[in-house]
């Protein structure tokens, strides 16, 4: 993975720590799921592993 890819993955993981809410125009769950899917493909990890990575980051940064 290039440094560029690592930075993008870190930003996506950080953004997934946010509390996502639907605003009526865009379905937040669909956007969040797309981010998780993209990270899964880039990092070659399962969806469950990506979710665990997000949970771990939340615990580390609180």
Secondary structure, DSSP 8 states (H G I E B T S, - for coil): --HHHHHHHHHHHHHTTS-----SSS-HHHHHHHHHHHHHHHHT--HHHHHHHHHHHHHHH-
